[in-house]
């Protein structure tokens, strides 16, 4: 059976939650493979709004196994809070419906404190982090001083892991003018939360392999977007993990050969939250209109997103780095009513035309967008569920996007409601 990876192909906030929810109805297992609780998904199901930031989107669908893989950094207190919040909305969550990788590293309170202290003292250039400790937790992972889920099960190991981490963190905190960590208090907090987390812990890599052998369909769910990838994003204004599709394998323990289809989620225009380069950004009335019509505020942070025209250069690039087989184009209805639409088809850098986003930050900052104009449409596309429901200029816009990014549209989303979706190619087709 086909296994599908879903990744954001811009700077995040592309509408992955709805698409994953739509696809999860056909999947047996839904697995998160990177990020933390810094990325939000909003689902609208039968008028009920669910806001997720750590749990896989499939958790709201009964009869599915939701998995948090080892590529995720896990805030255990947030995990339990999110579980309890969803239970309050009538969602059933048990160890039979949720599994957390035993080797997933934990986000501790000291990570959030360090994250916020650094951002407050960064006089050179703020990264624009959410301050939730994601970056410092990933630093401890690669620095081999992380506390992992499995460590919560053995007190002697837990103390050893905490002591190793504090050798590093206390030195950093002194340098930042912060008090050293209350070791005993941290250990007490971890001992208290441990049994609540451990009931969900398991060998995710083994379970996924068993499910695959049994012919089950697995949906791999990414967070953020490929332009925030630590290697291929707009560094240093990026997240601290690999966001591109290859991370689905290393972030869950399943081999890359198990991936059959990569679906890139792409908004019909471009947004970004936080700091960093944005060549096609609009600071005029059109940009404000896109933001208002698209309700462009972050699910987790509430921060207003920066808006701009569709940037085909960036999406073409992310389709390559993630090996995207097809895109899900979302929020087409936000473009309704624009007399003229623009698409960024290239950049001008120091007087020469280029067709990709350069790596050097100073070059990125100097990229001037080259636009192609297309006629807009007056009719509404909101709620369209077939090509016949779309006005001709909207179809032409979609076809032009396909041409420019070199990748076909597999799905088209026309509202936050899950059923307002036009299916062109079924990612789960065998």
N, C-alpha and C positions, 0 to 999 in steps of 0.2 A: 504494500500500500504506500501511497505517496506521503512524504514528510515535507512540511513547508516551513520555511523561515520567513518571518515578517520583520522588516527593518524600516526605520525611518530613513528617507533618502534626502532629507534637507537638514535643518537645524533642530529637528524635533517638533512636537506639537502638530504633526501632520494628520492626526486622526487615527492613530494606530489602534486605540482602544475599541472603537466601533468596528473596524475591519477584523481585528482579532476576535471580537465577540461574534461577528457574523460568521467567520470561518470556524470558530470553536464548536458550533453546532454539528459540524461534520468531522471534528477531531475527537479522539479518545483521550489524548493527553495534551496539556498546554504547559509549556515550560518557559520560564523566564531565564535568560542566560547572561545578563550583565546589568550593571547599574545598581542603584539602590532606591531609597525612597525619595530621591530628588526629582524623579520624573513622574508626572501624573497622567492617568488615563481617565477620561470621563465616558461612562456608558449610559445611554438612555434606553431603557427597556420597559415597554408598556407604560411610558410616562414616568417611571421611577428613575431617578438619577443616582448612579453609583460612582463615587470618586475613589479610584485606586491609585496607589503610588508604589506599592511593593508587591502586593499579591498579583498573580497572573490574571488577566482579564477573564479567563475561563472559569474562575472561582464562582461566578454568579450563575453558572449553568450547572444544573444538577446532573449527576451521573458521569462527571468528568474528573480525571485526576489532574490537579494543578501542581506544578513542580517549581520550586525555587532552586536554581542550579548553583554550582560552586563559583560561577563567574559573577554572581551577585554579592555585594557586601550588605550584610544583614544587620539592621538595627533591631535587636530582639524586643525592645520595649515598644517600638513602633509596630512591629509585626503583631504583637498581641493586641495592641490598641486597634489596629485596622481590622483584625479578625472580629473583635468584639463589636466594632461599629457596624460591620456587615451583618453580623448575627442580629443586631438590633433592627436591621432592615429586612429580616426574614431569610437571610442566606444561611444555609446549613454548611458548616465547615467542621470537618473531623479529620483524624489521621488517615481515613480512607479516601478523602477528597483532596488532601494537601500533604505534600512531602517537601521537606527542606533538606538540602544537601548537607551531609555531615561535615564536609570539608569546606563549607562556605565560611568566609571570615566575618567576624562580627564588627559592627560599628559600635564603639563605646562612647560614653559621654565625653571622654577626653578628646575624641576625634572632632566632635562638633565644636568644642571649646577652642581647639587649636585652629580649626578652619576659620572661625569667626575672628579670632585674634589676628591671624595673618592678614585677612582681608581688610580689617580695620587699620592695620599698620602699613599696608602696601601703598607707599607714596608714589611708586613708579607707574604702575598700571594695574587697576583692579581686574581680576579675572571674571568677576560676576558670579561667583559660586552661590549656591543656595544656603551655604553655611551649615549643612547637615552632616558634615564629617565624611563625606564620600571620598574625597581625595586623600586625606590622611589615613583612612582605613585601607585604601589600595596601596598607599606607601608602606604601611606596616606589613601588608601581605607580601609584597615583593622584597621587603626588608627582612622577611622571615621572623617577624616578631608579633604576628597577629594571634589573637585568640579566636579559635574556630569553634563551630557548633559542637563538634565532638568533645572538645576540651571541657565543656560544661558538665560532662558526665563523671569526671574524676577530679576530686578536689585538689589532690597533690599536683596534678598536671595543670589545673587552672591557676594555682598559685605560681607555678613556675612560668607559665605563659605571661601572666600579668607582670611579674617581676622583670621579665625580659623586656616587655614593652615599656615599663616605667623607667628603666635605665635611659632609654632614648627620650621619652616624653618629658621627664623631669628636667633634663638638660635643655630641651627646647623651651620649656615653659620659663625656666630661669632667664633664658636669653630674651624672652618676650616680656619679662617683668611680671609673670604670672606665678601664683603659688604652686608648689609641687602638688602632685595628685594625692588625695586621701586614699591610700592603698586599701586600708581595711574597709572603708566605705564602699569602694568600687567592688571589692570581692563580695561584700555582703549583698550588694545590689545584683551581682551576677548569680550568686547562689539562690537568691529569691526568684529570679526570672527563669533559671535553668530548667526546672521541671515543666514549665509551661511551653518552652521551646522544644525540649527534647522529645515530647510526645509526637512531634511531627518529623523528627530527624530520621534520615535513612540514606542508603547508598543509591543516590539518584542515578549514577552512571549505570549501575546494574539493573535497576528497575526499568530505565529507558531501553536498555538493550533487550531485556526480556519482553517488554511491550512491543518492541519492533519485531522481534522474532515471532511473536504471536500474531503479527499482521495488523497491529493497531496503528492508527494514524496519529502522528505527533506534530503538533504545531509549536514552533519555537518563536517566542515573543521577545523582541528587543525593546530597549528603552532609549529615549533621546533620539538623535538622528546622526547619520553618517558624517555630517559636517562637524560634529562634535567628537569624532573619533580621536583618540589620543595620538594616533599615527597619521591619519589622513584628513583630519579636520583642520580648522583654522587656529592652529596652535599659536600661542598657549591658551587661547580662549576656547577651551575644549573641556570635555569631561575627563575622568581619570581612567577610563576603560576603553577597550576596543568595542566599537558600536557596530561595525560592519558585519556582514553575514558570517564570515569565517569564525567569529567568536561563538556562534551557536554550538559549534563542535567542542571547542576547548572549555566553554562555559557550562557544559552539562556532562561532558565525558562520553559523548557519542561521536563516532568517527565521521569525518567529512563526507564519506561515501554514502552516508545515510540521508543526506539532504538531496531532495529531488526537485524542489522548486523554491526560488527566492522571490518573494513579493516585496517590492519597494513601495512604501506609502509616500505619496507626493501630493502636497497641497496645490491647488490650481493657481496659487500665487505664492509668495515667499514670506515667511516670518522668521524672526529670531528674537530670543529673549536674552537680556544681559549684554555684556560687552563683546567687542570684536568686530572685524570687518564685515561689511554687508554691501557689496557693490550696487545692487539694484534697490537699495532702500529708498523709500519715498517719505519725504518730510512735509509734503504738501497736502492739499485737500483730498487727493486720491488715496494717499496713504492713510489718512484719518478715516476715510470712508471704508476702506478695506478692514481696518481694525474694528470699527463700530459694527459693520455688518457681519464680520466673522467672529465677533465676541472674543477678541484676541487678548485674553488675560490668562496667565498661567494657572493650571489646576492646583499646583502645589504652592507656589509663591504668591499668586495674585498679581504678579508684575505684568504691566502692559507690554505686549510684544511689539517689536518694530516690524513694519510691514513694507512690502515692495512688490513689484511685478514678478511674474514667473521668470526664474533664472534657469534657462535651459543648459547653460554651460555647467553649472554646478550639478544639476541632476544627471546630465550625461556622464559626468565624472564619477558620481557616487554609484551609478548603475554599473560602471566598470569595476570599481573597487569592491563592490558587494556581489558581483556576478548576478545582477538582477535579471530574472527571466520575464517579468512583467510588472507593471506598476498598478497600484490602486490610486486613482486620481480623486482626491477628496475636495469638498467645499466648492464645487463648481458653481453652486447657486449664489455664492458671495459675489460673483462677477456679474450677476444679473443687473441690467440697467446702465452699465457703462457704455457710453457711446463709442469709445475707442479703447482697445486694450493694447498693451505692449508686452512683448516677450524679449528678454535679454538673450541675444544670440551670440554674443562675443564680448571681449573686452578690448579696450585700448590702453596699452601700457607704454608710457613714454613715447607716444607717437606711432607705436606699431600694434597691429591687430594680433591678438592671441585667442585661442579657443579652449583654454583651461585656466583654472585658478592656480597661480603660481604658489610655490611653497613658502618663499620668504615673506615674512610679515609686512615688511616695508613695500614690497611689490603688491601684495594684496591690497594694502591701503591706497595704492595709487591706481588701481584698476578702475577705469571709467566704463560703465556699461554701454554696449551698442545695442540699440533696440530695433525691433521690427514691429510695425503696427498692424493691427487686425481690427476689423469692425466688430463692435460688441453686439448685444442683442437686448431688446426691450422686454421680451417675454420672460416669464418665470421658469426656471429649471428646477425649483425646489420640489422635492418629492418625486422627481422623474424616476421611473422604473424600467424604461425601455428607450431605445434610440428614437423611436417614433415620438416620444414625449419631449424630445429636445428640439429647439429651434435650429435651423440649418447653420447659422453662424457659430453656435455653440459646438456643433459637431465638427465644423471646420477648425475651430480652436483646438479641440482635442486631437484631431488628426495631425495638426501642425506640431503640437507638443510631441507626439509620437515620433515624427520625422526628426525633430531637432535633438531629441535625447537618444535616438537610436534604440528605442525599446517600446514594445506594444503596451497598450492599456489593457489590463486584464479585468479590472473592476472600476466602476465609476460611482462615486458617492455623491448624493445630491441633498442630503440633510443629515442631522445627527441621528435620526431614527434608523435602526439597523436594516429595515426592509426597504428603505429608499436607496437601493443599490442596483446598478445595472451590471450583471455578470457577463463578461465577454469570454474569458477563458477561466476554467475551473482549475485553480492551483492544485487541488487534490485529485485531479483526473489521473488515473493510472497510466 
